[in-house]
Amino acid sequence: MKSVFPRRSFLQAAAVVSGTLAFPAVLRSQQGRSPNSKLNVACIGVGGRGGAAVNAMKDENLVAFCDVDDVRAAATFKKFPAVPRFKDYRKLLEQLGNSIDAVTVSTPDHMHFPIAMAAIALGKHVFVEKPMSHTIAEARRLADAAREKKVATQMGNQGHAAEGTRILKEWYQAGVLGEIREIHSWTNRPIWPQGVKGFDHSKLRPVVPATLDWDLWLGVAAARPYDPGYLPFNWRGFWDFGTGALGDMGCHMMDGAFWAFDLPAPSSVEAASANVTAISAPTASVVTYRFPARGNRPELKWCWYDGSLEPSIPPELELGRNLPENSTLIVGAKASVIAHPNYFTVRLIPETKMQEMASSLPAKSLPRVPGGDHFAEWITACKGGIPAGANFDYSSRLTEMVLLSNVAVRARRRIEWDAAAMRVTNLPAANEFVTKQYRGGFGV
């Protein structure tokens, strides 16, 4: 298909989200769209988690796939052989931008922002896997762009559409939990290498597989030799590509409580870590967030543990019962809660208390997402329905809070955070980790 606009214009539009470079009026309005009509969806990244996005879109019109790795994408390509394929998302958007309504982004973290920003600049609805961005500055820019373009957005933290998330808020609002001063979240991640110092290519330089476009995989990251140690999953442990254990799991495990208690940005973050390096996240860490007191709400402390570290077993937990590998403990003045990693379920502890209080727990009062399906929730939003729960206005704040941990880990000092200014105030040097440098050619 012939492009409806020159490549240079596309890159300019992708780079600028203000009205100064308004894109030509070739986009179909979603106003008045029937809920039964089908979206034209392009999926960027179709292996791994991308396969889940493709499967969720199968009842819409799949108009294009994009993946830099033919091996990782092979199962999706085989399942949908008629869908056009691309390696370069820029070419996909340039050639098919006039016929796409929505885009899913399921790539390594470092490419979430440039791809999502390019799609939003063209007026496309966007679904992005968590975390929605690689840096705090990117999260804010994406939220601003989505708001300006009035597109439907969603971050892929499935639990935000779940039953347990709503139950937790209903319990809190009804006074079941009482005052909340303390939360603990922990994970067995990383389950990939972290604390890495680099790869030695002095004696042997690995050959890039013919099925992989290494330069496109690097994208906005600085050029470097290929190494199989980065792919297909280990990129999560490298600062240039991933966001470490907390970046991987934090947007799941911290979401429900962050939303239920309507928390602001933390005022400070302090991290203790093991084996953090200049290029790689630590093998284990404990991060302490402090959320300021507001009105009649006291200061709240939230402790994060990764590398299979865990908090002390709470006294409410039954003897002989261990903590789950990945979970969140919410300590209330009246009752404490253990939450599923994605808040699919929440339970009062001990279990005897859950059973005793079952009949007196508050009735459902918050709207539910049918089937708890966050993909379907986004599709409905794309077709003119209410905004999805993890839209960028919300998920940018959650992502920012989560990624502050990595600023503290890399700074190796307690940081004080001015959210309004998007700035570390007590350690100016740490602000280099709030944003990053980009390799040219990707419109950011």
Order of alpha helices (4+ residues) and beta strands (2+ residues): alpha-beta-alpha-beta-alpha-beta-alpha-beta-alpha-beta-alpha-beta-alpha-beta-alpha-alpha-alpha-beta-beta-beta-beta-beta-beta-alpha-alpha-alpha-beta-beta
